[in-house]
Every structure is written in C-alpha cells, then in structure tokens.
C-alpha cells in the first residue's frame, strides 16, 4: 500500500470552493480525480448545453434549483477542483462512466410507476428549505440510505451507484499505480462503496461532506 487516496465527499448543490481548494493545498496530491467523464467535464468547463436524455435533464434542473438556495451554480465544486489543479499544475483525471449512457440505461430499466415516483420526488425536493437540506446532509447515514434505495429502487442503486462505484474504483486503482497520492472529489453517496472497494488496495483517508459544511 504505497499509494494514498484521499476521498472527499461533496454535494453538488453546495458552495465548497474554499474547502476543496484548502484540502488540495494541504495535501498537494500528484493528481486530482473527479467524478466526471470527459464529455460532462467539457460541458461544465465551457458551459455547453447540448441535448441530454430527459431523465438527465430533469435531475440537472432540480439540482440547479436547489443550488440556487445556496447561492451557487451546480457543478461549482468540480470547477473549483479544476481551477486549483490548473493553478498548482496538478494533473486532472476523470474517473466516472459516461453520464448519458448511465442515464439512458437507468431510464430503460425502470418501470413507468417508478419513473413517475422519481419525477414526483424530484419535484417535491425543490421545496425543501435551505436549513432542511443542510440538516438532512448532517444526519445522512450512507448505510441507511443505500438500504432504503435498494429496497425501493434497486435499479437506481445498481446502475447509478454500484456500477459507477466499481468503475471509479477500478480507475482509481489503476491511477494509484502511476500517482503516489490522489485526491478524489466524489459525491458523498459514493464514499462508502468506494471505501469498501479500495481499502484493501491503497491507503485511504476520508473527508465527509458533513465535515465540509459543519
């Protein structure tokens, strides 16, 4: 276990600019890994708005509306990671699966009833107050979340979390052969799965989202 990976759990609707940049400056990693694919990274950097699958567009719009409650643009945490990487001349690696293919696969896998349930729950989440969202994040327990998700939406857990965790973990294992220290910026919901997949292969340090917003 010569290599070290620092897993940083983030939320896509929070302003974590300072926290992320502080972590990178403190760790001075050999590479920064991001929960993005190349296509999504380019769209984020250049603010391109191409045609996206319906389900992907819906979730993106919901994220944007929630992000406004925190006075931040969706994806700001990823842009902050890219900015500090360029400032410090640190290589950036994109470790996620192609988001369009993931969303297409998920949409095809779900029944009409579950599609309606997801759309309604996404719509209702818009009306949470800022304080309620922060409270839910601080009370977030990964094990309970994944158990509930598997119980009610096994397709989502398998395609949106499990398969992506395996893909990202394999990428991180491969990059750990090249880089001694990697800071990986990923959604908090992926932290537990990545920890389980990586802990026997590399030295791990974990920084949870609740620590960043406390």
N, C-alpha and C positions, 0 to 999 in steps of 0.2 A: 504493500500500500504506500507507494512513494508519492502518488499524486493526491491532491486535495481538491474537493469541490465544495464551494460554499453555495448552498441552496437558499435563495432569497424568495420568500413567498410574497407576492404582491396582489393587489386588487386593481382591476382595470379601470376603476372609476375614482381612484384616489390620487391626490397630488403628492407623489412620493419623490419628487425631483431631488430635493436636498438629501433625503435619507439614502437614496440609491447612490448618488454621487459621493456621499460621505463614506459609504461602505466600500465602493470601488477604490477611493483614495487610500483608505485604511488598508485594504487587502492587497492592492497593487497586483492583480492577477496577471497571468500570462495570456489569458483570453477571457472574453465575456460571452456567455452563451445566453441566447434569448429564445423564449417560447414564441417563435415566429418561423414562418417559412419565407423563402426568398421573395416570392410574389407578394405576400402580405407586407413584408418589410419595405419593399419598394413602393407599394401603395401608400404606406404610412409616411415614409420619408417625403415622397413627392405629392402627397395628398391627392392621389388619383382616385377617381370614383368610377370604376368600371362596373359592368353588370355582374351582380352577385346572385347566388341562389336565394330564393325567397326567405328560407329559414335563417340563413346567414345575415341577410339584410335586416330581418326583424330583430334578431338579437343585438345587432350592431346599433340599431336605432334606440332600443331600450337602454343599452349601455350609455349611449350619448346623452339621453335624457337624465339618467341617474347621475352621470358625471357632472352635469351642469349644476346639480345641487351642491357639489363640492368645488365649483368654480374651476373645473379642469376639463381639458379635452380628453376624450377616450384615446388611449394609446400613448399618453404623455409619459408614462413610466418607461415605455420602451424607447421613446425618442430621447428621454433623459439618459438612458443607458448607452444609446448610440452616440450621443453628444460627448459624454465623458470618455467613452472608448476612443473616439477620434481625438479628443483633447490630449489624452495621455498616450496616444499611439498604441492602443491595445487592440489586437485582432478581435473581430466580432464573428461569432459562429451562430448560424440559425439552425435550431435543432428540432423544430416541430414538423409535423406532417402537413401536406398541402391542405389548407383550410377549406377550399372549395370541394375537394374530393371527400373530406371528412363530413361536411355538412350535407352533401348530396347522398352519401351513404346512410347517414343518420335519418334523413327525411324519408328515404325509401324503406328503412327498417321499421319505422313507427306506424302504428295503426292510426286511422282517422281520429278515433277517440283521444288517443294520446297527443296527437298533433294539436287538437283543439284545447286540451288541458294545458299544454305548454304555452300556446299562444295566449290563453287567458291569464295564466300565472305570470307571464312576462309583462302583460299589460298592467296587471294589478301591482306589480313591483314598482312601477313608475311612481305610485302614490305614497310610497314609504317616505317618511321624513328623514332628513339627514341624520338626526340623532338616533333614529330607529335602525338605520343601516349600520352606523358605527357600533351600536350595541350588539347587533347580530354578528358582526365580524368578531368582536371581542369575545363573544360567547361561542364562536364557531368551534366545533369539535369534528375533526376530519373523519374519525371512525363512525360517529353517529350519522354524519352527512352521507357517507358512501353506503352505509347500511340502508338508510331510507331511500336513497337513489336506486339501489339495486332492487329494493322491494317494490317500488312503484314504477320506476323507469329503467329496467335492466338494459335496454338498448342504449340509452344515454350513457350509463356507466361504462358499458363495454366499449362503445365507439368513441365517445367524447373524452373519457378519462383513461380507462385501462389500456386500450390500444395505443393511445398517444403517449402514455407513461412509458410503455415498453419501447416505443420508437425513440423517444427522447433519451431514455436511459441507455439504449444501445449507442446512440450518437455520443452521449457524454462519456461512456466507457472508451469508445474509440478515440475521442479527442483527448482523453486523460492520458493516453499513450504518448501524445505529442506535447501536451502542456502540463507543467507541474502543478499549477494552480488555476482553477477555473471558477469564476463567479457566475452562477446560473440564475437568471431572473425568470421566474415562472409563477403562474397563478397559484395562490395558496392551496387550491383544491388538488393540485398535483404533488404537493410536498410529501405527503405520507406515502403515496405509491412510489415516487422516485426514491425516497429513503429506503424502502424495502428492497427495491431493485438494485440499489447501488452500494449499500452499506458493507457488503462483503467484498467489494472490489476496490474501493477507494476510501480515503479518509474523508469524512463528511462533517460539515458544520452547517447548522440550520438556523436561519433567521426568519421567524414567522411574521406574517402581516400584522398580527396583533401587537408585536413589539415595535413595528414601524409607525403605527398610528396611535400608540399609547402616549 
